[in-house]
C-alpha cells in the first residue's frame, strides 16, 4: 500500500505543478495577448489539436512507452507552451499550442490507466475490491489536483500586483467594458492600465516554466514504471485497440440517438468554460480592474467549482440528476441575463467575484452530472461514449475561443443562452426516451451511479 500510495501522490503532485502553470496561463491568454485575438486563437488551436490527439495518440503512446514515460513526455508538451509565451507571436504561440494539444489526451489517458492498474494491483494483493481502491486513488488525485486552479491564479495575481504601471481608469474607458464592448483590440483597456512590465511577465512565465520542469522531474525520478504484465488490468496497454478501431467506435456511437441528442449539452460545457476563461476575464475583469485581478477572480471560480463538485457528487444520489440540471440551468440563465445588463465598474468589486462563484456552482454540476449521465446511459460502450464526450466538449472550446475575437460579448452571451436552452430541450427528450423504454424504474441506475468523479475531462 505504501508503494502504491507513493505513486498516486507522485502523479497527483506532478499534475498539481503542471496545471498550476497551465491553468494560470490559460486564464491570462485573452488579456495578455489580445493583439488580433492571438491569445484566444492559441486556446482554440489547443483544443482542436486535443480532438485529433484524443482520436489517435493515447493507445499508441501508452503501448510503446508505458504509462510513466507517456506522462513525462506529455508534460514536456505543456512546458513548450510556457516557453512559447516568452516571445509571444503567431510563430511561437500557435506551434506550441499544437504541441500542447497533442500531449493533452495521452497525458490524461496514461494517468487514468496508471491509477486503474495500481488500484487493481493493490486490491488483488490485499484481497479487497478493485473498484473501491481505484475510487480512493482517484479521490486522492482530484483532492490534490483541483487546487491547481487556486495556486496558478494566485501566483499571477501576486506577481502582476507588483506592477507600478497601474493608473486610474477613465469613465470613457469603462464604457468599453462589459457586454457591449467596443471591439477595439488595442483600445479596450486590455490591461486595465499601462499593463505589467516585461520583467514581471518574464518573472511569471519563468515561474510557470519552472513549475512544469519540476513536474517532469518528479515523475521521472520518483514514479515507478508499471510493467505490462504487472496486473491483469494492464490489458488496456498490452492489447490496446488500434487507433482506427477507436476512431470508428467513436463515430459508430453516434448511431445511438441518445448520444446525438446529448451533443449540445456536451458542447455547452466547452462554450461556458470558454466564455469565462476567454471573455469574462478580458472584457469584464481586465478591462475594469486590471490584469492583476484576473487570478483572484479565477481563484474564486476554481475554489467554488472544486467544493461544489464534491458536494454535488455526494448529494446527487438523493436529489437525482434532473433537479441538479435544473439548478445549473437557472443559475446560468440568471448569470447570463445579469451579465447582459451589468456595466462593470471598479466600485462594485464584490460583483466581479459573484459571477465566477455562480459559474463555478453551475459548472460543477455540468461536469459531474454529465460525466455520470454518460456512464449510466452508455454503460456497455463507455470508451466510445467518453471519446464522444471529449470530442464534443473540445469542439465547444474550439468554437467559443474561435469566434471570441470577431463577436461582441453580448452576442456570445446570446449564443450561450441559445445553446443552453437547446441542450435542456434535447436532454428532456433523452429522459423521455429512457422513461418510455424502462417504465417503473426512472432513477434506479441514476441514483446508484451518477456523479462520482468531477472534472475528469478537463485539461
Secondary structure, DSSP 4 states (H G I P E B T S, - for coil): -HHHHHHHHHHHHHHHHHHHHHHHHHHHHHHHT-GGGHHHHHHHHHHHHHHHHHHHHHHHHHHHHHHHHHHHHHHHHHHHHHHHTTT-SHHHHHHHHHHHHHHHHHHHHHHHHHHHHHHHHHHHHHT--HHHHHHHHHHHHHHHHTTHHHHHHHHHHHHHTT-S---PPPHHHHTTSSTT----TTTS-TTSSS---HHHHHHHHHHHHHHHHHHHHHHHHHPPPPPTTS-GGGHHHHTPPPHHHHHHHHHHGGGSHHHHHTHHHHHHHHHHHHHIIIIIIIIIIIHHT-GGGHHHHHHHHHHHHHHHHHHHHHHHHHH-HHHHHHHHHHHHHHHHHHHHH----GGGHHHHHHHHHHHHHHHHHHHHHHHHHHHHHTGGGHHHHHHHHHHHHHHHHHHHHHSTTTS-HHHHHHHHHHHHHHHHHHHHHHHHHHHHHSTT-SSHHHHHHSS-S-STT--
